[in-house]
Each structure stands twice: as C-alpha cells, then as structure tokens.
Amino acid sequence: MPIRLAAGQFRELTQDDLRFARQIGCTGVTVNKPDFDSPAWVAFLGRQFGSTAGPRPPMRRWSALDLSNLRSAVEAHGLALDCIEGVPRNWLDQAMLGLPGADAQIEDFKATIRAMGAAGIPVLGYNWIPDQVWRTAKAAHGRGGALVTAYDHAVGSRIATGTLPARDEAQMWTNWERFIDAVLPVAEQAGVTLALHPDDPPVPVLDGVARIFRSTDAFARALSHADSRHHALAYCTGTMAEGDPEAMQRGLERFARAGRISYVHLRSVTGTLPRFAESFHDEGIVDAVRVLRTLRDAGFDGFVIDDHVPHIEGDTVWGHRSRAFATGYIAGIIRTLEGTQ
C-alpha cells in the first residue's frame, strides 16, 4: 500500500480547506487541538446553543458527539480524519509537571480517549512539553525572502518566564510513566493509538523544565516501557534533525522497521543546534527522498504530513500556497518510488 498523504496543522477547519486538501491529492487530514467552543468551530460544525442555556463551562475533554460530527464533516469531502494531534496545553500541564490536579487531568484524558474510540478516530497525538514548541525568531528570512521560524539556543537558554516550576529529567520521566501507565490500557480498550511527538527543539532544558523526548534513545525507552501496538511515535524529521540529521535517519529506520511509527511529520531545517532555521522541503539537511525510501522499504503503512512550511509571497496564514508546493513535492517522490519497486 503506498504511503498516504494527509494535510495537517489545522487549528480550525473550513469547507474550503477540506476541498483544497482533496484537490492537492491528500487522502486524509489531521487537526491540531480543536477548541470546539470557539466561534470558528461552532460555525464549522453547525452547532447551535439556545440563549437560555447560559454560558458553558470551559471544556476539559472532548465528547464523542463533537468528534463524530468532526469526522462526518471531513468524510463528506472524501477524506479520512486520520488523527487529532494534541490536546490543549492546559488539559495536561499539571500531569506533565506533577502538580495538584494531575489526577483529574489524567481522568479527563481517559475520557477523551474513550470518545475518540467511540467516534472512530484512530490516532491521538500527544507530547510531553509543558512549555510547547520554542522558537527565538518567528519571521527569519529563508529562500527568496520567505518567512521561516528559527531557534538560537544562546537566546533560548537564557529565557526564564517564571511561569513553570523547575523539573529535572527524573521528575519528568516519573510524571510521564505515571501518565502513560494510566491511559494506555484505556487506549487499548478503545482501539486508539497514542502517538508521541519529540520535544522541539531537542535540547536538555528550557525555562527550567527538562525536555526528555529529544533523542532516539529516549524514544526507545518510552516504547519499551509502554510496549503496545497502541503506543507509537509521531516521528518528526525536522525536530530530530535539529539535533543530528544522521541520528534522525537511523532512528527513522529503526522504529519504522519495528512498526512503531504511527505517522510522520516530514519537514526540513538548515543548520543544527545550537542554531537552526526551518526551510522548504526541497532544501536543508533532511533528505526527503531518503526518508520516504526508508519508510517504503520498512513497509510503513501510516501517513505523512508536510508539517511546518515557510510563509511565501501572497499566502494565507495556514499556508495554502506553500503547502501545495510541499505536498506536491512529497507526492512526486512517493510516485517515483512506487515506480522503482
């Protein structure tokens, strides 16, 4: 079965977005941390709340009804809802940091997994980064003046927001093991795969908090601890290459051959730590041909998304023009590889 292409990085969805994804050859989409109470999502899913119902409490879990409506809306365009990538940060921050309230967040996460299973959505991506992805520049200049994100560890390592308690590696591993031991049996019962994304950037500490999922050795430890076909990786080539592109490639082959990669974020960067910048897919230090050939040879049966893209001239915030280029580039490689089997 050829590698599938999905359109991703949607924080919101429109009917036009879904038509666009299908038109450029994707077979599925992924959605990032949907806020079903936001006006955009209410409008997209067509839900109406009576004025007498009063304000809704802040959502802490997704319902099977909302997820089923989302899946139906996607499938109406001939697409699959392949994955939901991540939950809002404040749904897991206390669990990540081992704070009071961790148990309640874990119970809510279990409920979300059950709702995913009931709605027939097969994959829930997650990470263990309480302070999220870091960049020290959001509008660096790439090829032809395209705007890209960049990171300089000399700057990032000095930043302390004062909003998070310090946590070392041992504490973060303990918190993660407590979490995964609690939620993985629920995922197995619900038929949902949990896909772990690496820490971006893959540095030891940021803002006083250890970032434990930054190497292939850390991935191997996580998969050994939670050894289940319902626990896998969201393998991000860009994140892993930020540290060492050859280590990224070795890890890709290792985990793909073991059948432990659920899906792939295919993107590239120029430079490695302590300084890097994101780039177009046909440049930088990630060899997309080599990546896709490795996946094909390993019998990978998941999907690939273009992940982050540069902001090019005249583009939308989501990046329709840039994503059309990236998806077409990836699709061309896949088609060529199919002809060389």
Steps between C-alpha positions, in 0.01 A plus 500: 500500500655837405583753768197719562506879492307706752452874540577613851561784744135612494407694814163573336326350198286639222324328213747675267793348691361151456436552130855631465648198680316262269590701190876482567484122537474439874295206620461620857545788743624551851368767736699671776344554843150592382313742725142396432366793701670763282281694254687351202438142608138568598443646153679213325316222682168684480418475868248738653464568872181649637536838669326363807767235549739751653881499467672164460778409745849481351545173315744249656429203274347433159167329460430215261225714343733789410763260370246305297371823346856597411569163343178515297582848372844383385372180340239696302792624290633152430771535764586304813546662838831324559596655831447772755836641597518603860262640757501857631805562718295571811342154475829323586735758653440393860552136410824583318635700792368277779285775652176479697228433250706243309260217586199696373676582174591136448139396556384760247760374252367147544150630423633669185661172389171316549319769299760465223437127486124542498529750215725268300804730492804271509793714621551760773834677486653634820822652632661550839596867466325721756650813343432387142713553187757780533642732237706813558401650162162466331582698184855418395575523129528179298538438129388796292395689811243243613428531871610208717536427869843464657661412831823614666579315821722782623178702522259223598715371787493843669122536496313435822131587498451425866172327422614138544650315795846354440495132411799275436513195272421250775188691598379533143554128435315411819207722402488355149512140621217568742299653215560234236445213747158646576382589147647227279261223620212733414644560153538126444140441599376788284707399197683833491873537436688758706780655293785673685661807339859602587595815688561792264769625519675186631707669771548375860322784683292806415341739748617278786317189376682194367402390150527123513387390153787642298687192374448156349621347828220681684249373244629147545461529878144630461398225258658235719316626807167530318539204266169481320379521143285787626806707596720631220686804373407814313843510339598858414797504265554872547508486878736203510726649230532821701731300724666259253368413153679164485364400841156601373540272200626206708210540741253518213622169358515335843148589608340464156633147464370422848155626400501765773442814290137604474555797270776731379545876506722555196679834507853634470731749668823679420765469768498300821506594866599735646347691204259390229226639278210323333513470122321386189465125452736491201792654690666475839647197676203260481515289184132444422581235238705302750233535768220379275709217356578384854130501587410311183769237554389452861140435393372814674119513470426829672471850359730796442421869543710795388496648853645854519549697179660838422267795446531594134388803299124560501420199719235444766574462870466121472719500190292367211756591233798369693320181599397436141869517403607276791227242447564489126872453562438213743240342270743511209763315701250236611381446142859463380584252776192295412638463149839374624376209712 
